[in-house]
Amino acid sequence: MREITLEERRHSAAHLTARAVMNVFDDVQVDIGPATDDGFYYDFDLPHRIAPEDFPKIEAEIARLIALDEPFVKKTVSREECAAMLAGQKYKLERLADIPEGEDISTYTVGDYAEMCRGPHVEHSSQIGVVKLMRVAGSYFKGDVSNKMLQRVYGIVARDKAEMDAIVERIEEAKKRDHRRLGVELDLFHLDPEDPGQIFWHPRGWSIYVTLQDYMRRKLVADGYREVNTPALMPRSLWEKSGHWDHYKANMFITESEKRIFAVKPMNCPGALEIFKSRTRSYKDLPLRLAEFGHCARNEPSGTLHGIMRVRGFVQDDAHIICTEEQIEEEVAKFCRLLKDVYSDFGFDKNLLVKLSTMPEDHVGDEATWQHAEASLAAACKASGLDYEIQPGEGAFYGPKLEFTLIDALGRAWQCGTIQLDYQLPGPDRLDAEYIGPDGKKHHPVMLHRAVLGSLERFIGILIEHYAGAFPFWLAPEQLRILPVSDKALAYADKVRAALAAAGFRVETDSSAEKLGAKIRAATVAKVPYQIVVGPRDEAAGAVSVRSRSEGDLGAMPVADLVKRLESEIAGR
């Protein structure tokens, strides 16, 4: 018997969920039910409003259907046969009508339930395992707000009860770490429903943002990058030349001025090439590494927005390396070293996953150039000591790319870093960038699009959940909080605060009338790395009493010794 994949189990569980809901309730219309990255969902239209209270009886019916151990039978049918099979199911019939004439129609049947579906599925229902329903939400048919809202039921799959208990425990832990909840509790940011996909950063959250950006800026300068900044608004003519207008127009925010069309940039790459083209370049200028913390805007559908993880306005730690073909391998290797170094500073240095994404259907350039670009990128990746998996058809429209995925504290995968090899954009058919080669003739460079963190907003969201809001000392928005034991210690607290601030630390004083115990609890809830208790005896000794979030009570020490300890902690990260 062949090995059954998790995706097949999830997809098959979605089918049985649809069948179970139809068995439990009356007048059920079904739509679609795919596998997702963490489970599955299915969309329904029925008079009864499904609630969590309904989950036990639906789950019981799913368990009964799984125990029947019925086969999933695939069959290719005619359009007429499929229509007869789906009789009475209006959403399914509309999906059927969307399939082009002459295209094969694949169906799966399990017991008395038939579904129009490409698969894949398990061979028998017992191979699914255990199914648990998690939540229900609204979803418009075909994602169109002008259509009816359906009820989307989400579920998860496990091999047995023990695995399911472990999965549920991780899900509960993920809820506690949800960046949207912690962002409010820690006063980092807020999201306004009147301005979807935009972030209002509060002082504490912006401190993290600036610290992260400054950290990356130092890394980039040390690695030979030069920082630039390009306009947020660029003309349609430039986007047409670059190819983005034809391939990305639906995601652009477009405006008009003086009878000219402009678009807010969804990415930074054309601007980097415009800087390169601003004067004559020699091969001696290459590689030219141009970094930009460029603010981009993408018109993402409101239903896909997710906290600060997926937004409409964001900044990338973007850079474009303009180089010769001979320099590709070393530049990719250099980038990989930088990426691993950065991820290590955040504790993501283990289990790094790399994928090579190849030519998509919607691409520019000829196939031979694409094959050459893919081979070059693969060779550079191998030379960097990294193994990779192939992601067929997942490249950018202009070139193949390497994608780097990190694993967080809960074992979840996040694709962040990327480097993309582009022969198209600098070429004669696009933005026509040129340099003078050693032969005195004009040549077209290649361009590497690269980011380590990706969107800074999304990366901060990942960090919030990875650290559960308890940021490492060097990144924490409030690194130290001074806790005077009484008003008599306020003057000394101000003196200590000034000394620590002068040393470059982010420090605040709790001068409230609360007792010391309450101040300690407040600082603990705020996840401040160090609590500095000061009182008359500390002042007399010229010292402070230090409490560490990770190590507990460290006792009394002079401020100078505390500064040395903190500087050492930052240096060691």
Secondary structure as the mmCIF struct_conf table of DSSP 4:
data_model
#
loop_
_struct_conf.conf_type_id
_struct_conf.id
_struct_conf.beg_label_comp_id
_struct_conf.beg_label_asym_id
_struct_conf.beg_label_seq_id
_struct_conf.end_label_comp_id
_struct_conf.end_label_asym_id
_struct_conf.end_label_seq_id
HELX_LH_PP_P HELX_LH_PP_P1 ARG A 2 THR A 5
HELX_RH_AL_P HELX_RH_AL_P1 LEU A 6 VAL A 24
BEND BEND1 PHE A 25 ASP A 27
STRN STRN1 GLN A 29 VAL A 30
STRN STRN2 ALA A 35 ALA A 35
BEND BEND2 ASP A 37 GLY A 39
STRN STRN3 PHE A 40 ASP A 45
BEND BEND3 PRO A 47 HIS A 48
HELX_RH_3T_P HELX_RH_3T_P1 PRO A 52 ASP A 54
HELX_RH_AL_P HELX_RH_AL_P2 PHE A 55 ALA A 67
TURN_TY1_P TURN_TY1_P1 LEU A 68 ASP A 69
STRN STRN4 PRO A 71 PRO A 71
STRN STRN5 VAL A 73 VAL A 77
HELX_RH_AL_P HELX_RH_AL_P3 ARG A 79 MET A 85
TURN_TY1_P TURN_TY1_P2 LEU A 86 GLY A 88
HELX_RH_AL_P HELX_RH_AL_P4 LYS A 90 ASP A 98
BEND BEND4 ILE A 99 ILE A 99
HELX_LH_PP_P HELX_LH_PP_P2 PRO A 100 PRO A 100
TURN_TY1_P TURN_TY1_P3 GLU A 101 GLY A 102
STRN STRN6 ILE A 105 VAL A 110
TURN_TY1_P TURN_TY1_P4 GLY A 111 ASP A 112
STRN STRN7 TYR A 113 MET A 116
BEND BEND5 GLU A 123 GLU A 123
STRN STRN8 HIS A 124 HIS A 124
HELX_RH_3T_P HELX_RH_3T_P2 SER A 125 GLN A 127
BEND BEND6 ILE A 128 ILE A 128
STRN STRN9 VAL A 130 TYR A 140
HELX_RH_3T_P HELX_RH_3T_P3 PHE A 141 GLY A 143
TURN_TY1_P TURN_TY1_P5 VAL A 145 SER A 146
BEND BEND7 ASN A 147 ASN A 147
HELX_LH_PP_P HELX_LH_PP_P3 LYS A 148 LYS A 148
STRN STRN10 MET A 149 ALA A 158
BEND BEND8 ARG A 159 ASP A 160
HELX_RH_AL_P HELX_RH_AL_P5 LYS A 161 ARG A 177
HELX_RH_AL_P HELX_RH_AL_P6 HIS A 179 GLU A 185
TURN_TY1_P TURN_TY1_P6 LEU A 186 ASP A 187
STRN STRN11 PHE A 189 LEU A 191
TURN_TY1_P TURN_TY1_P7 PRO A 193 GLU A 194
BEND BEND9 ASP A 195 ASP A 195
TURN_TY1_P TURN_TY1_P8 PRO A 196 GLY A 197
STRN STRN12 ILE A 199 TRP A 201
HELX_RH_AL_P HELX_RH_AL_P7 PRO A 203 ALA A 222
TURN_TY1_P TURN_TY1_P9 ASP A 223 GLY A 224
STRN STRN13 ARG A 226 GLU A 227
BEND BEND10 ALA A 232 ALA A 232
STRN STRN14 LEU A 233 PRO A 235
HELX_RH_AL_P HELX_RH_AL_P8 ARG A 236 SER A 242
TURN_TY1_P TURN_TY1_P10 GLY A 243 GLY A 243
HELX_RH_AL_P HELX_RH_AL_P9 HIS A 244 TYR A 248
HELX_RH_3T_P HELX_RH_3T_P4 LYS A 249 ASN A 251
STRN STRN15 PHE A 253 SER A 257
TURN_TY1_P TURN_TY1_P11 GLU A 258 LYS A 259
STRN STRN16 ARG A 260 VAL A 264
BEND BEND11 PRO A 266 PRO A 266
BEND BEND12 ASN A 268 ASN A 268
HELX_RH_AL_P HELX_RH_AL_P10 CYS A 269 PHE A 276
TURN_TY1_P TURN_TY1_P12 LYS A 277 SER A 278
BEND BEND13 ARG A 279 ARG A 279
STRN STRN17 SER A 282 SER A 282
HELX_RH_3T_P HELX_RH_3T_P5 TYR A 283 ASP A 285
BEND BEND14 PRO A 287 PRO A 287
STRN STRN18 LEU A 288 GLU A 292
STRN STRN19 HIS A 295 ALA A 297
HELX_RH_3T_P HELX_RH_3T_P6 SER A 302 THR A 304
STRN STRN20 HIS A 306 HIS A 306
TURN_TY1_P TURN_TY1_P13 GLY A 307 MET A 309
STRN STRN21 ARG A 310 ARG A 310
BEND BEND15 ARG A 312 ARG A 312
STRN STRN22 GLY A 313 CYS A 323
HELX_RH_3T_P HELX_RH_3T_P7 GLU A 325 GLN A 327
HELX_RH_AL_P HELX_RH_AL_P11 ILE A 328 ASP A 345
TURN_TY1_P TURN_TY1_P14 PHE A 346 GLY A 347
BEND BEND16 LYS A 350 ASN A 351
STRN STRN23 LEU A 353 SER A 357
BEND BEND17 GLU A 361 ASP A 362
BEND BEND18 GLY A 365 GLY A 365
HELX_RH_AL_P HELX_RH_AL_P12 GLU A 367 ALA A 383
TURN_TY1_P TURN_TY1_P15 SER A 384 GLY A 385
STRN STRN24 GLU A 389 GLN A 391
TURN_TY1_P TURN_TY1_P16 PRO A 392 GLY A 393
BEND BEND19 GLY A 395 GLY A 395
STRN STRN25 ALA A 396 ALA A 396
TURN_TY1_P TURN_TY1_P17 PHE A 397 TYR A 398
STRN STRN26 GLY A 399 GLY A 399
STRN STRN27 LYS A 401 ILE A 407
TURN_TY1_P TURN_TY1_P18 ALA A 409 LEU A 410
BEND BEND20 GLY A 411 GLY A 411
STRN STRN28 ALA A 413 ASP A 422
BEND BEND21 TYR A 423 GLN A 424
TURN_TY1_P TURN_TY1_P19 LEU A 425 PRO A 426
BEND BEND22 GLY A 427 GLY A 427
TURN_TY1_P TURN_TY1_P20 PRO A 428 LEU A 431
STRN STRN29 TYR A 435 ILE A 436
TURN_TY1_P TURN_TY1_P21 PRO A 438 ASP A 439
BEND BEND23 GLY A 440 LYS A 441
STRN STRN30 LYS A 442 HIS A 443
STRN STRN31 VAL A 446 SER A 455
HELX_RH_AL_P HELX_RH_AL_P13 LEU A 456 HIS A 466
TURN_TY1_P TURN_TY1_P22 TYR A 467 GLY A 469
TURN_TY1_P TURN_TY1_P23 PHE A 473 LEU A 475
BEND BEND24 PRO A 477 GLU A 478
STRN STRN32 LEU A 480 PRO A 484
BEND BEND25 VAL A 485 SER A 486
HELX_RH_3T_P HELX_RH_3T_P8 ASP A 487 ALA A 489
HELX_RH_AL_P HELX_RH_AL_P14 LEU A 490 ALA A 502
TURN_TY1_P TURN_TY1_P24 ALA A 503 GLY A 504
STRN STRN33 VAL A 507 THR A 509
BEND BEND26 SER A 512 GLU A 514
HELX_RH_AL_P HELX_RH_AL_P15 LEU A 516 VAL A 525
TURN_TY1_P TURN_TY1_P25 ALA A 526 LYS A 527
BEND BEND27 PRO A 529 PRO A 529
STRN STRN34 TYR A 530 VAL A 534
HELX_RH_AL_P HELX_RH_AL_P16 PRO A 536 ALA A 541
TURN_TY1_P TURN_TY1_P26 GLY A 542 GLY A 542
STRN STRN35 ALA A 543 SER A 548
TURN_TY1_P TURN_TY1_P27 ARG A 549 GLU A 551
STRN STRN36 GLY A 552 PRO A 558
HELX_RH_AL_P HELX_RH_AL_P17 VAL A 559 GLY A 572
#
